[in-house]
Amino acid sequence: MDQPQSSSEPPPLAEEAAADPATVDPATADATAEEPGSGHIGGIAVPTMVDGWPVFPSVRERYYSSYTTKNHQSVHVHSNGLCVLSIAPTHPSIQPPLRVVGVRYRSHDGKNLLKTSVSGKGKKGSIFLSERDMVCDVDVSDGSTFKMYACIRGSVIEINERLIAQPQLLGEMPLSDGFVCVMMPKLVEKRAIGQACMEFDHSVLTDPSGNEKRRQDGLQVRSKPNKKQKKDDPRPCFSFAKGYCKWGSSCKFSHGNEAPAGEPVAASVVKEEQQPAADDAGAGAANVSVDTPDGGS
């Protein structure tokens, strides 16, 4: 019995269907190929064609996840966990004809961002900020000022020093050269940046606390004395209050403006009382005659 011979060549109808584009199913073609600029193909970003030229996605669009708060601040989270804080392009204070004329980083307390100096793998020298902490004050051309907050909990490892000399970059290039600072959140909080931004919107912006709440209520703002004020106003001297201080005017503690309860006896007074007694003793010794063998006095 003769068996049919096998052939690797496709039947004539299959060749004609492959050669004729009209016979290709459009649904199948759309499912197997993507048009350029529609997103990604095989994990590779596809450029967008603008006037015949390819425009590739920026580094921020490829490697960062962005979150925008209600006060028009943006937090861009890198794939390695670092966060870049910037102003959102929709901020009303940077819309033309308004422009940024000054950026003043926080420097009035112990969290002085102008002295940020980080070294080593552990980022020693970074400054930790909570979501409520102010990062900088921004001056606008119309005379107004607004604050920028940290929005998340993290350590500031770098500030954009170019904004001090070129503050207009904050409004002109907010998503690139106009960033505010780079922050490093804690390891356990790196995956919850989006949730932290939502909590910032519902807690910090709607329910302020601390000095910000006292300002809104019309109360006096609390402030902590610095080290210079502590040196100018030292602690009181308990020995002087009891009536005696052996250090006198050179005492490092405060004697105040009022006399103590007992009789004040300072070191200078003691020396003045001892000095006449020493003079009298010296005069008495001079009047004593000394007999010598030759009969002289």
Steps between C-alpha positions, in 0.01 A plus 500: 500500500643829398516767775457869413824691468553773764603840383629797700367749247174675599194445284440750223209661685717574804766660281243719329349603835841596639587694187169686478472764779124529444449149639671581838255537787524861637420387856790254493737765369404749772549236771851409391648843434486837677520835337805710590439740787227295668714417808733201532582199286665216684584731792677752278369856489377600156566858388226735392527639149479880493537664157674188374754495786500245783457640851605248764358497854701696754690343788227610738233329292699179473633452854286715732149473640354845565248607764343846524355643822214747542739789560653446154819322605639194323688205647685291241598154627790323328511125462779487762283680759647851485249784477533831319288788627390768254219742429217387274467678163138577593597717799314833470801703618714406200244564229584794265543787555604393852852373555717385789748761623644332808543165674598500868585158645434420864779636719338650811540199731697181549372360170711735290477368146768740378754300700403164353818296462455127439779243501527122503264220413277577799459863382650641818421868541156490336214690661182311585168673428144396571213559261402819684847660495559800277772466236518849352318829452436612142467867408282592201524807279166639627639522855332187634677210670410134536659210682605161371474204735680167508170309441669173604722375781861476392854634520608785276824392334525778240351840429497680166751779569440642152163629617674742737669683212243413231158477671315528167592137427240392756219626280655469155635143532315342793538143373874510431752765607250672731467223759504602866682217677574127503369297793565147616210344693544221748526150358166389645325808354634492144204303364237725662586838348163526326319434827721757674402765243132424558546531876677831443196631311251390767703582813757773446307718255157463663603463866815702577677468834771671698592858417298492177182435697591770752540748215157417364348534849670839549721378786866574562742268325720296728873504448791331671795711622820441312842439649600867488200597712592234753851644533369854541256390771679234712354316796484678838776461757367319807805591710444871435134461592608357841722802559846385394671428167875450497525576126359849524454683170680221307231244585357328192153492655267798520493715815201698373430865559376468861701436814469154657294428812808485725787744528694490168858402558696484178858399444601862442356602839688223674826614338437862603443393861812287502719771348487752797571219746809405302615865490462536879696180554778628276516835681522329840783282379690807382480670847646198682872555577746218456804481731831417335822379662675831438226687686336646192123525479 
